[in-house]
Amino acid sequence: MRSILSHASVLVLLLTLMGCERKDPQPYELVNAGNGLLYRVNKSSGEVSVIAGSQLTKLEEWTGPKKEEPKKSYVANWLAQTNSALGNLVLELKTNWREGKMYYILRLSPYAGRIEAELKKSPMTARFDLNFYDSEGFQVLTIPVQLAETSRTVDSDGKFSSVRVNSTVQCSAEMYESIKGWLASWVGFSDKEP
């Protein structure tokens, strides 16, 4: 009989303990960050507060920098430039921006004449520098484009009509948005026309 009562007592005690909510005697943990600040962390909810003197300030959860709605398109077709010093060479530029890079396509035409002559030289040293400017006229970016890195394009008759380069360069969105104009300078071209 004692054994049954003892088992019944243990069972009642277990049921009582299971039904009771067990509370942590210390629901908060204090953390000294070493920078002079003391943080209070709620062990059950994860809520963090800063203790400064007699003030307790709850910290909001950091979700990262606020991001604006991304632009649908950063594509820009820039005004073409004609270089009379290089035999009326026409430079056409198209740019785009995404994921920290500026994409650009530079097209030079006509192929016959100055471009063709420079591509036959050895060593080939001719290059263009694409200089980008902000609204105040300050240069914000320069991209060197070696003529040797261009590829030839053909017209409907199968003749070479132009050369072009399709490439990328590191560029922040802020820098790209600041660009309001461009000019091309050149280096390494022979002084005389072909």
N, C-alpha and C positions, 0 to 999 in steps of 0.2 A: 504494500500500500504506500509505503514511504517512497518507493521508486516511482510510482505513478504520480504522486504529488510533486516530487522533485522534477519529473519530466514536464508536468503541467506548468509548474512555476517557471521553468526555463522557456517553455513555449509562450507563456503570457509575456514574459520579459522580452523575448525576441519580437513578438508582435507589437509590443509597445514601442520598442526601439525602432522598428521599421516604419511605424506610423508617425513617428515624430520627425520633424525636420531638424536635421543637424545643422547648427549654425557654427561658422568659423568664428572663434573668439576674436580673431584679428582679421576683419574683411579687407583691410587696406595694407599695402606695403609702401613704406617710405623709401625713396631712392634719392641719394645724393649724387648729382650729376658731375660734381667736381668743378663746375663753373659758378659755384656760389648759389645755385638754385636747388630747391628741394621739391621733388615730385611725389605726389600721392597717387598710387595706382590701385584702383578697385579690382581686387582679385577675381571677382565673379563677372563683372561687366566689361573690364578692360578700360574703363573710363580713366583718363589721366587729368590731374589738376596740378597746378603750380602753387606752391606755398611761398608767399613773399611776405615776411613779417607776420602780421595777423590776418592777411588776406589769402583767400583760397580762390583761384581762378581756374575754371574748367577749360581745358584745351579742346578745340574742335579738331575732328579728324582731318588730317591733311590728305587731300586727294590729288595733289599735283597742281601745276600751273593751270589757270583757266585757259582753255583753248577756244579760239574763235572759230566760227564756221569757216572751213577752208574755202578759198576762192575756187570757183568752178574751173577757171582757166587763167593761166599766166602767160599764154602765148602772145608774143609781140612780133609783128612784121614791121621792121624798122624802115625808115625812108632810105631808099637806095642812094648810093654815092657814086659819082662818076669822077674818075681820076684822070685828068687831062695830061698830067706829067707822065703817066704810064700808058699813053696811047688810047685815051678814053675808055679805060677799063672800068666796067660797071661792077660794083660790089653790092650784093643783096644779102641782107641778114635777117634771120628769123630766130627768136629765142623763146625758151620756155623755162619754167622753174618747177621742181618738185623734189622733195626729200633731201634738201640740203645741196642740191646741184642746179647749176644753170646749164641747160641744154642749148646748143647753138648749131645752126646750119649757115655756113657762109658760102655763097656762090659767086664766082668770078667769071665774067665773060667780056669779050669774046675770047675763045681759046686761041685762035690764030693770031699771030703777032707776038706781043710781049710775053704772054704766059707760055706759049709754045717754046719760044726762044729760051726763057729762063729754065724750063723743065729739061732742056737738052744740055744745059751747062753741067760741068763736073769740076769741082764739087758744087752742089746746088745750095746756095746760101740765102736765097731770097725768102723773105718772110714779111707778113703783115702783122701789125700790132693793133688789135681791136681795143680801143680806149673808150670806156664807158664813163659818163659824167652825170652828176646829180643836177637838180634844178638850179643850183647856185654856180654851176660850172666847175665844181671840184671833181677831179678824177677819182672814181671809187673802185675801178677794176680795170686791169689790162690783161688781155689774153693774146699771147704770141701764137701765130698760126704759120707754121713752116709750109712753104709752097710744096715741098717734097712730100708732105703728109696729105695732100689733096688727092682726090680721085677724079678722073676725067668723066664727063657725061657726053652722050651723043644726041644728035638731033634726029628728026624723022628720016633723014637721008643716010644715017649711019656715020656721019662725020662728027668729029669732036667739036663741041660747041662751047663748053665751059669746064671749069673745075670746081669742086666743092669739097667742103669738109663738114662732117657731122660728128660733133664731139660734146664733151661735158667738162665743166670745171666746178670746183667747190665754191659755193656761194650761199649765204644766208638769205632767207626770205626778205629780211629787212633791207639787205644790200640790194637785192634784185628789185624790190619795190622803189628804191631810191633812184634807180637809173632812169634818166629822162632823155638821154641822147647818146650818140656814139660818133666817133670819127676813127678812120683807119690811117695809120702811118705805115711806112714801109722801109725796109732795110735790105741791102744786099742785091738790089736790082742793078743791072749794068746801066751805064749812063747813056748809051746810044740805043736807039730803036733798031729793031731788026730790019 
